[in-house]
Amino acid sequence: METKTTQTKKQSMVGVVVSDKMDKTRVVLVTRYEQHPKYKKYIKQHKRYKVHDAKNEFKTGDRVRIEACSPLSKHKAFTAIEKVGTQDVEQYLKTRGIK
């Protein structure tokens, strides 16, 4: 009897590191557009994720790709995969009106 193994695609997002003060943990701000169900207008939504960074290689201002994983702690369920680019965090947050 053959067993089929199917690979599931993990959830992946791109965001900006806004805090690197914790050891092996980064706070990543992910911005996405979502359509309002009734009015069909696209609304910009922001969410902060605590992300595991095993080598402490990502710094504030880096654009990183994060991927879902099994929960590592109460708040961490994502892992930083790769650096996509850099961005000035102060300017990024200021233009979007985020504290």
NORGIUR-V569935 format. One record per residue. N is the residue number from 0. RES is the residue in one small letter. NEAR is the number of other ideal C-beta (glycine too) atoms within 10 Angstrom. D_FIRST is the distance of its C-alpha to the first C-alpha in Angstrom with 1 decimal. Layout:
n:N res:RES near:NEAR d_first:D_FIRST
n:N res:RES near:NEAR d_first:D_FIRST
//
This chain:
n:0 res:m near:2 d_first:0.0
n:1 res:e near:3 d_first:3.8
n:2 res:t near:4 d_first:6.6
n:3 res:k near:4 d_first:9.8
n:4 res:t near:4 d_first:13.0
n:5 res:t near:4 d_first:16.1
n:6 res:q near:5 d_first:19.5
n:7 res:t near:5 d_first:22.2
n:8 res:k near:7 d_first:25.7
n:9 res:k near:11 d_first:28.1
n:10 res:q near:11 d_first:31.5
n:11 res:s near:11 d_first:34.1
n:12 res:m near:17 d_first:37.9
n:13 res:v near:16 d_first:41.1
n:14 res:g near:25 d_first:44.1
n:15 res:v near:22 d_first:47.2
n:16 res:v near:24 d_first:47.6
n:17 res:v near:17 d_first:50.6
n:18 res:s near:14 d_first:50.7
n:19 res:d near:17 d_first:49.8
n:20 res:k near:8 d_first:51.8
n:21 res:m near:12 d_first:49.0
n:22 res:d near:7 d_first:47.3
n:23 res:k near:12 d_first:43.8
n:24 res:t near:18 d_first:44.0
n:25 res:r near:27 d_first:45.2
n:26 res:v near:18 d_first:46.2
n:27 res:v near:25 d_first:45.0
n:28 res:l near:18 d_first:46.6
n:29 res:v near:17 d_first:44.4
n:30 res:t near:15 d_first:46.2
n:31 res:r near:13 d_first:44.5
n:32 res:y near:8 d_first:45.7
n:33 res:e near:10 d_first:44.8
n:34 res:q near:10 d_first:46.0
n:35 res:h near:9 d_first:48.0
n:36 res:p near:6 d_first:46.5
n:37 res:k near:6 d_first:49.9
n:38 res:y near:8 d_first:52.1
n:39 res:k near:7 d_first:49.5
n:40 res:k near:8 d_first:51.3
n:41 res:y near:11 d_first:49.3
n:42 res:i near:10 d_first:50.0
n:43 res:k near:9 d_first:49.6
n:44 res:q near:10 d_first:47.8
n:45 res:h near:13 d_first:47.7
n:46 res:k near:11 d_first:45.5
n:47 res:r near:13 d_first:45.6
n:48 res:y near:18 d_first:42.5
n:49 res:k near:17 d_first:42.6
n:50 res:v near:27 d_first:40.4
n:51 res:h near:16 d_first:39.3
n:52 res:d near:20 d_first:40.9
n:53 res:a near:8 d_first:40.0
n:54 res:k near:7 d_first:42.5
n:55 res:n near:12 d_first:45.3
n:56 res:e near:12 d_first:45.5
n:57 res:f near:19 d_first:46.1
n:58 res:k near:13 d_first:49.7
n:59 res:t near:17 d_first:51.4
n:60 res:g near:17 d_first:51.6
n:61 res:d near:20 d_first:48.4
n:62 res:r near:17 d_first:46.1
n:63 res:v near:22 d_first:42.5
n:64 res:r near:15 d_first:39.0
n:65 res:i near:25 d_first:37.2
n:66 res:e near:15 d_first:33.6
n:67 res:a near:14 d_first:32.1
n:68 res:c near:14 d_first:30.5
n:69 res:s near:6 d_first:29.9
n:70 res:p near:10 d_first:33.3
n:71 res:l near:15 d_first:35.4
n:72 res:s near:9 d_first:38.3
n:73 res:k near:7 d_first:39.9
n:74 res:h near:12 d_first:40.9
n:75 res:k near:17 d_first:38.7
n:76 res:a near:17 d_first:35.3
n:77 res:f near:24 d_first:35.7
n:78 res:t near:17 d_first:35.9
n:79 res:a near:23 d_first:38.3
n:80 res:i near:14 d_first:36.5
n:81 res:e near:11 d_first:39.3
n:82 res:k near:14 d_first:43.0
n:83 res:v near:13 d_first:43.6
n:84 res:g near:10 d_first:47.5
n:85 res:t near:13 d_first:50.5
n:86 res:q near:13 d_first:52.7
n:87 res:d near:12 d_first:55.9
n:88 res:v near:17 d_first:54.8
n:89 res:e near:10 d_first:58.3
n:90 res:q near:10 d_first:58.8
n:91 res:y near:16 d_first:55.3
n:92 res:l near:15 d_first:55.8
n:93 res:k near:11 d_first:59.4
n:94 res:t near:9 d_first:58.7
n:95 res:r near:11 d_first:56.0
n:96 res:g near:7 d_first:58.2
n:97 res:i near:12 d_first:55.8
n:98 res:k near:4 d_first:57.1
//
